[in-house]
Amino acid sequence: MPEYEISHAAWITSRACNNSACVQVAHLPGGMVAVRDSKDTAKPAHIFDSAEWAAFVSGVKAGEFDAPQC
């Protein structure tokens, strides 16, 4: 996967985040999306193309990643 310049990316943190352990998202040129851990921004971000990101968002909306009910 090619390297992407993310040093000037506009990172978005969820309004539901209530501590420093959150996920941040940045939309990059060409429809790419970067995701990083807000508590350790020095670690490399994960980069997804538009199809991967759309599949992830669709899965979230469908509840595919919800914790199992015990």
Backbone bond lengths (Angstrom), bond angles and torsions (degrees), N, CA, C in turn:
res aa  C-N    CA-C-N  psi(-1)  N-CA   C-N-CA  omega(-1)  CA-C   N-CA-C  phi
1 M - - - 1.456 - - 1.523 108.17 -
2 P 1.312 117.32 136.75 1.475 119.49 179.98 1.523 111.93 -68.24
3 E 1.309 114.83 159.35 1.472 120.88 176.04 1.524 108.99 -79.66
4 Y 1.313 116.89 143.80 1.460 122.48 178.00 1.516 109.26 -120.90
5 E 1.312 116.06 139.63 1.462 122.08 178.00 1.522 107.79 -79.48
6 I 1.335 116.61 112.18 1.465 120.10 -178.15 1.526 112.30 -120.20
7 S 1.331 116.68 5.68 1.474 118.69 -176.71 1.527 112.83 -63.99
8 H 1.329 117.32 -24.90 1.464 120.26 179.80 1.534 111.66 -111.37
9 A 1.318 116.30 16.73 1.466 120.25 -178.89 1.525 110.40 -66.90
10 A 1.317 115.48 148.46 1.469 121.76 175.85 1.526 107.64 -91.60
11 W 1.329 116.37 99.77 1.458 122.07 -176.75 1.514 110.96 -80.23
12 I 1.323 116.06 136.90 1.464 123.47 -179.88 1.524 107.97 -111.11
13 T 1.323 116.85 129.30 1.455 122.66 175.22 1.518 107.98 -112.80
14 S 1.308 117.38 136.18 1.453 122.01 -179.10 1.523 111.61 -56.90
15 R 1.313 116.36 142.56 1.468 121.05 174.46 1.524 110.39 -67.57
16 A 1.342 116.94 -19.40 1.462 120.68 179.32 1.526 111.85 -80.04
17 C 1.297 117.55 -8.03 1.462 121.61 -179.92 1.526 108.76 -70.71
18 N 1.334 115.77 126.21 1.462 118.46 -178.59 1.527 112.39 -121.79
19 N 1.331 117.27 13.51 1.463 120.82 174.87 1.531 108.28 -152.51
20 S 1.292 117.59 -170.91 1.462 119.64 -176.09 1.532 113.00 -87.39
21 A 1.312 119.09 0.15 1.461 122.45 -178.83 1.522 110.20 -99.26
22 C 1.311 115.93 72.26 1.453 120.94 -175.72 1.523 110.75 -124.78
23 V 1.292 114.79 164.63 1.451 121.19 173.45 1.518 107.71 -97.45
24 Q 1.327 115.88 139.33 1.461 120.80 176.89 1.525 108.69 -117.99
25 V 1.332 115.79 148.91 1.453 122.95 -178.01 1.525 108.46 -126.75
26 A 1.336 115.61 142.11 1.467 120.77 174.70 1.523 108.37 -134.84
27 H 1.319 116.59 131.60 1.461 121.29 176.12 1.523 107.83 -86.89
28 L 1.331 115.84 128.27 1.457 122.73 -175.92 1.522 110.20 -109.62
29 P 1.323 117.32 165.01 1.462 120.13 177.08 1.534 111.27 -57.48
30 G 1.318 115.77 150.56 1.457 120.74 177.73 1.512 114.45 77.29
31 G 1.325 117.39 13.76 1.453 120.50 178.35 1.520 114.80 82.48
32 M 1.321 117.53 4.97 1.455 120.59 179.22 1.529 109.61 -76.72
33 V 1.337 116.34 154.54 1.461 121.86 -179.69 1.528 108.39 -131.93
34 A 1.324 116.04 131.29 1.465 121.66 177.13 1.523 108.79 -105.10
35 V 1.334 115.78 142.73 1.464 122.49 178.84 1.521 107.36 -130.34
36 R 1.339 116.28 133.87 1.469 120.16 178.68 1.516 110.73 -142.52
37 D 1.316 114.44 166.19 1.463 123.63 177.65 1.528 107.56 -89.53
38 S 1.311 118.02 122.34 1.466 120.98 -175.74 1.517 113.50 -66.78
39 K 1.334 118.11 -23.60 1.464 118.81 -178.11 1.527 112.34 -84.71
40 D 1.330 118.21 -9.20 1.464 121.32 177.78 1.523 109.43 -145.41
41 T 1.318 115.96 72.04 1.462 121.54 -175.33 1.526 113.20 -72.53
42 A 1.322 117.67 -6.76 1.466 120.09 176.99 1.532 111.53 -78.13
43 K 1.328 116.65 -21.67 1.468 119.59 176.79 1.521 109.44 -69.64
44 P 1.329 117.22 151.51 1.467 119.65 178.87 1.528 111.87 -62.08
45 A 1.308 115.63 143.61 1.465 121.02 175.82 1.530 109.01 -80.20
46 H 1.310 115.73 155.21 1.460 121.56 172.88 1.528 106.24 -89.34
47 I 1.326 117.11 133.71 1.461 122.08 -177.11 1.530 109.19 -113.40
48 F 1.328 115.99 130.97 1.461 122.31 -179.39 1.520 110.14 -123.88
49 D 1.336 116.27 145.74 1.462 118.53 174.31 1.530 108.39 -82.91
50 S 1.322 116.33 174.69 1.470 119.93 -173.02 1.528 112.39 -63.63
51 A 1.333 118.55 -35.89 1.467 120.39 179.19 1.530 111.14 -68.67
52 E 1.324 116.95 -42.30 1.462 120.57 177.75 1.521 110.79 -62.59
53 W 1.331 116.13 -43.68 1.461 120.19 -179.15 1.526 111.09 -65.00
54 A 1.338 116.49 -42.52 1.468 120.46 179.27 1.528 110.51 -62.23
55 A 1.333 117.58 -40.08 1.461 120.92 178.72 1.531 110.67 -65.22
56 F 1.327 116.95 -40.79 1.461 120.73 178.33 1.534 111.04 -63.61
57 V 1.326 116.98 -49.49 1.469 120.88 -179.20 1.529 110.21 -60.80
58 S 1.327 116.81 -40.82 1.461 120.72 177.73 1.532 110.61 -61.54
59 G 1.331 116.86 -41.92 1.461 121.04 178.03 1.515 112.43 -64.19
60 V 1.322 116.48 -39.92 1.475 120.20 177.49 1.525 109.85 -61.91
61 K 1.323 116.12 -47.56 1.469 120.56 -178.87 1.514 111.57 -62.92
62 A 1.346 117.28 -31.27 1.465 121.66 -178.73 1.536 112.04 -84.45
63 G 1.335 117.20 -4.13 1.451 120.63 177.51 1.527 113.78 83.85
64 E 1.326 117.67 13.83 1.467 120.98 -177.37 1.524 113.81 -62.59
65 F 1.324 117.57 -21.96 1.462 120.86 -176.28 1.526 112.97 -110.00
66 D 1.325 116.54 9.02 1.463 120.20 178.73 1.530 109.50 -66.67
67 A 1.311 115.61 147.73 1.468 120.63 176.51 1.515 108.89 -66.07
68 P 1.329 116.96 141.44 1.471 119.09 179.24 1.529 110.75 -63.81
69 Q 1.301 115.54 144.66 1.464 121.94 177.71 1.535 108.06 -82.18
70 C 1.310 116.69 123.50 1.473 121.11 -179.81 1.499 110.75 -102.45
